[in-house]
């Protein structure tokens, strides 16, 4: 009998952060999860930043992750999911709204760094099913025994290409900053 893997919906910010690492395939395959993005996140995940002033945006493609079956796309199904999506759309960006709605409706885990999306998801009573970029990266470094030097490069790539660093309230804030020092 196959062991089921937890379903994790990645919102736009987390997906872009993972893409920025240059290690996304390694990260997604090392962690025993079924990784998904909703259709709105797929539409929003277009670019990473570069240091080149003449070409400041690097297009991203999810196709290699989809082909390798490391990532799946899902969409709103049925009126209850559609209603949740509409309700959250009034308070969140499209990708976050659809991600929160589908995670709540389907009982999936949600990976988001967006403060408002996290708060709304927590209000639904699913605190144990909430994750974020720092949790995913930290778990990957521990499972794969990633060297400190390699982990530091990954964190710098996230900061450089996705302009992300965890907030002081993030449970992994000190771990992240220690690696970056």
N, C-alpha and C positions, 0 to 999 in steps of 0.2 A: 504494500500500500504506500503510495507516494505521500510524503509529508507536505502539507500545504505551507506555502510561504505567505507571510503577511503582505497585503496589498498596500502600497504606499503611493499616494498621489503627490507629485512634486508640483509646486506652483512655479510661476515664472522666475522669481528671484532665485529660488533654490536650484532650479534647472540651469539657469545661466551661470550661477556660481560653480556648479559641478562641471559644466562645459569649460569654464575658464581654467580649471585645474590642469588641463592637458592629460588628466588621468581618469576621465569619466568612465571609460570601459572597465578599467581596473576596479574602480570604486563600486560601480553597479554590480559587477559580477562577483566581487568578494563578499558582498553582504547578501544574505539569503532572503531576498525580498522580491516581490513582483512589483516592478517600478512602472508607474503610469503617469501620463500627463493628459489633461483634458484638452479638448479641441481648441479652447480659447487660449490655453498656454502654448500650444503648438503654433498658433497664429501670432502670438506676441513674442516668441523667442526667435528673434531675427538676427541680432548682432551682439558681438562682444566688442569692447573698446580695444584700441591699439595705441601705441606710443607714437605712431606716424601721423604728423599733422596734415599730411597730404591725403591720407587714407585712414581717418580716425575710427572707422567701423569695419569689423571683420564679420562677414556673414557666417551664420552657423547653419548646420544641417543636422537634423535628427535622423536622417535616413540610415547612416551606418548603425546607429543604436537600435533602430526599428528592425533593420535587416538581421542584426545579430540577436534579435529577440531579447535585448537587455531593457527595452523600453516599449510600452504599448500606449496607444492613444485611445481614449474613451470619450464618450459624448453623453449629453443629457438624454435620458430615456424615460418616457412617461411623464404624466402630469405632475406627480408629486416632486420629482426632481426638477422639472421646469419651474414649478412654483417656488421652490427653495432658491433656485438660481436667480429668478427675478427678484425675490426678497433681498438676497445678498448683493445683487447688482446695484441697488440703491445706495449701498454703503461701501462697496469695494470696487476695485478695478475688475475688469471682465475676467481675467485669468484667475485672480484670487477668489472672486465670487463663485465661479463655476467649480473651482477646486474645493472650496469649503462646502458648497452644496452637495457635490457628489460624494465627498468623504463622509459627510454626515448621513446622507441618504443610504449609502452602501455599507456603512460601518468600516470604512477604510481608515488607515493612518493618513495623516496630512503632514507634509513637510513644507513649512513656510517660515520666512523670517519677518514677514510683514506684521507689525505689532497689532494692527486692527483685525487682520484676518485671524491671528492667534487668539485674540480676545474673544472674537465671535465663535470660534471653534470651541474654545474652553467653555463658553456659556452653554454650549450644546451638551456638556457633560462628558466630553471625550478627552479629558486631560491626559490619560495614559496613552492616547493615540496621536499625540502631537510631537513632531520632530522639527529639526531645523538643519541648516547647513553645517553648523559646528558639530552637532551630534553625529551626522553622517560621516563627516571627515574624521572626527575623533575615533569613531567605531572602526572605520577603514584602517586608520593608522595602527590601531591596536590589534585587529585581526590579522592584518598582513605584516605586522611587525615592521612598519615603514620607518626608515631611519629618520632621525631628527633633521638631518640636512635635507632629505627629500620632502619631508612634511613642511619644512619651512618654505621651500620653493613653491609647493602647492598653495600654501596660504598667501604668499606674495603674488602668485598668479591670480588668485581670486581677487585680491585687493586691486591689482593692476588692471585686469581685464573686465571685472564685474563691479569694481568699486565697492566691494563689500568688506566689512569687518563686523564682528559681533558687537552688540551693545553691551554696556556694563552689566545689564541685568541678565544676560545670557549665561546659562549655567557653565558654559565652557570658556567664558571670557578670559579668565586667568590662564587656563591651559593654552589658549590661542596666543595670547600676548607673550607668554613665556617662550613658546616656539619661535615667535617672530623676533625675539630679542637677540 
